Amino acid sequence: MAAPRRPNPDRVVDAALGLAADRPWREISLADIAGAAGIRLDQLHALFRSKDAILDAFTARIDAQVIRGTDEEAAAEPVRDRLFDVLARRFEALRPHRTALASILCDALAVPRSGFAGGRRLLRSMTWSLETAGVSGAGPLGAMRVRGLAAVFMSSLFVFLRDDSDDLARTMAHLDRNLGRADRLMARLNARRA
């Protein structure tokens, strides 16, 4: 009998996503994930206390990938273009995990607790997305921006999950339209505050 592998957080995340690509997320147990990662359950527990914690690690991985991909010269571009670039990079990073995401999202929509945890992750990621684009996510106005960007992203995510084009053309067109709407709404709100 082979010895269990040394615990590796990335391997656990990959194992969980692999399982989610094959069956509903709600049916996958922590023992299933440990087995797929080739580690013991106590080793999994030392790394992650829950399936939500595994999804937190996956989201943090995607956030880091998006942040690393930022072009410093893009800072001179209009805010809408910078946000489009950040969210387009996020969709590219998520592309290999599309089937798993669909499974996880179905669970989030069906189970309130999962939806709450997923909402928290989404808002945290959208805060990082704004900051990566050079837009503050702090304070009351920042909170409004975070929620607005989350709405744009989620609307585009549902298109992304069905977009089988090589260049994600439908997703990018939808994203661009929704960023345009959000941009116009923010301009109206700013005009009222002035």
C-alpha positions in Angstrom: 0.0 0.0 0.0 1.4 3.4 -1.0 2.0 6.0 1.7 -0.3 9.0 1.6 1.0 12.0 -0.3 2.4 14.9 1.7 -0.4 17.5 2.1 -0.5 20.2 -0.5 -3.2 22.9 -0.5 -3.1 23.3 -4.3 -3.5 19.6 -4.8 -6.5 19.6 -2.6 -8.1 22.5 -4.4 -7.4 20.8 -7.8 -8.9 17.5 -6.5 -12.0 19.3 -5.3 -12.5 21.0 -8.6 -11.9 17.7 -10.5 -14.6 16.1 -8.4 -17.0 19.0 -8.9 -16.5 18.7 -12.7 -17.8 15.2 -12.5 -20.7 15.4 -10.1 -22.8 17.8 -8.0 -20.8 19.8 -5.5 -23.3 19.2 -2.7 -22.7 15.4 -3.1 -19.0 15.6 -2.6 -17.8 14.9 0.9 -14.5 16.0 2.6 -13.5 12.4 2.6 -14.0 12.2 -1.2 -11.8 15.3 -1.6 -9.1 13.8 0.7 -9.1 10.6 -1.3 -8.9 12.3 -4.6 -6.0 14.4 -3.3 -4.2 11.3 -2.0 -4.1 12.4 1.6 -5.7 11.3 4.9 -8.7 13.0 6.3 -6.7 14.4 9.2 -4.2 15.9 6.8 -7.1 17.6 4.9 -8.4 18.9 8.2 -5.0 20.5 9.0 -5.2 22.4 5.7 -8.9 23.2 5.3 -11.7 23.1 7.8 -14.5 22.9 5.3 -15.5 22.8 1.6 -16.0 26.6 1.8 -12.4 27.0 2.9 -11.3 25.0 -0.1 -13.3 27.4 -2.3 -11.8 30.4 -0.5 -8.4 29.1 -1.5 -9.4 28.6 -5.1 -10.8 32.1 -5.2 -7.6 33.5 -3.7 -5.6 31.6 -6.3 -7.7 33.2 -9.1 -7.5 36.6 -7.5 -3.7 36.3 -7.4 -3.5 35.2 -11.0 -5.6 38.2 -12.1 -3.6 40.7 -10.0 -0.3 39.3 -11.4 -1.5 39.8 -14.9 -1.9 43.6 -14.5 0.0 45.8 -17.0 1.4 48.9 -15.3 0.9 50.9 -18.5 -2.9 50.2 -18.4 -3.2 52.8 -15.5 -3.6 55.5 -18.1 -6.6 53.9 -19.7 -10.2 54.8 -18.8 -11.6 53.1 -15.7 -14.2 51.1 -17.8 -11.4 49.7 -20.0 -9.3 48.7 -16.9 -12.3 47.0 -15.3 -13.0 45.2 -18.5 -9.4 44.0 -18.7 -9.4 42.8 -15.1 -12.7 40.9 -15.5 -11.7 39.5 -18.9 -8.5 38.1 -17.2 -10.7 36.6 -14.5 -12.8 34.8 -17.0 -9.7 33.5 -18.8 -8.4 32.2 -15.4 -11.7 30.5 -14.7 -12.1 28.9 -18.1 -10.4 25.6 -17.3 -12.7 25.2 -14.3 -16.0 26.1 -16.1 -17.7 22.7 -15.5 -16.7 22.7 -11.8 -17.9 26.2 -11.4 -21.3 25.3 -12.8 -21.6 22.5 -10.2 -20.5 24.8 -7.4 -22.8 27.6 -8.5 -25.9 25.3 -8.6 -25.1 24.4 -5.0 -24.8 28.0 -4.0 -28.2 28.8 -5.6 -29.9 25.8 -3.9 -28.4 26.0 -0.4 -28.6 29.3 1.4 -25.5 28.8 3.6 -23.5 28.0 0.5 -24.9 31.1 -1.3 -23.9 33.3 1.7 -20.4 32.0 1.7 -20.2 32.4 -2.1 -21.5 35.9 -1.9 -18.8 36.8 0.6 -16.1 35.4 -1.7 -17.6 37.2 -4.6 -17.5 40.6 -2.8 -13.9 40.0 -1.7 -12.9 39.2 -5.2 -14.6 42.2 -6.7 -12.9 44.4 -4.1 -9.6 43.0 -5.4 -10.7 43.5 -9.0 -11.5 47.2 -8.4 -8.2 47.8 -6.6 -6.4 46.0 -9.4 -8.0 48.4 -11.8 -6.9 51.3 -9.7 -10.4 52.0 -8.3 -11.0 52.2 -4.5 -13.3 49.7 -2.9 -13.1 51.5 0.4 -15.9 53.4 2.2 -19.6 53.6 1.4 -19.0 54.6 -2.3 -16.4 51.8 -2.6 -19.0 49.3 -1.2 -21.5 50.5 -3.8 -18.8 50.0 -6.5 -18.0 46.5 -5.2 -21.7 45.5 -5.3 -22.2 47.0 -8.8 -19.1 45.2 -10.1 -20.3 41.9 -8.5 -23.7 42.3 -10.3 -21.8 42.9 -13.6 -19.6 39.9 -13.0 -22.4 37.5 -12.0 -24.5 38.5 -15.0 -21.6 37.8 -17.3 -20.7 34.6 -15.4 -24.0 33.0 -16.5 -23.2 33.8 -20.1 -19.6 32.5 -19.6 -20.9 29.1 -18.3 -22.6 28.6 -21.7 -20.1 30.3 -23.9 -18.2 27.6 -25.9 -16.5 30.0 -28.3 -12.7 30.0 -28.5 -12.4 33.7 -27.7 -15.3 33.9 -25.2 -16.9 36.5 -27.6 -20.4 36.3 -26.1 -19.1 36.6 -22.6 -16.9 39.6 -23.5 -19.7 41.3 -25.4 -22.1 40.8 -22.4 -19.4 42.1 -20.0 -18.7 45.2 -22.2 -22.5 46.0 -22.4 -22.9 45.7 -18.6 -19.9 47.7 -17.8 -21.2 50.4 -20.1 -24.5 50.4 -18.2 -22.7 50.5 -14.8 -20.5 53.4 -16.1 -23.6 55.4 -17.1 -25.3 54.7 -13.8 -22.2 55.8 -11.8 -22.0 59.0 -13.9 -25.7 59.8 -13.1 -25.1 59.1 -9.4 -22.0 61.3 -9.3 -23.9 64.1 -11.1 -26.7 64.0 -8.5 -24.1 64.2 -5.7 -22.4 67.2 -7.3 
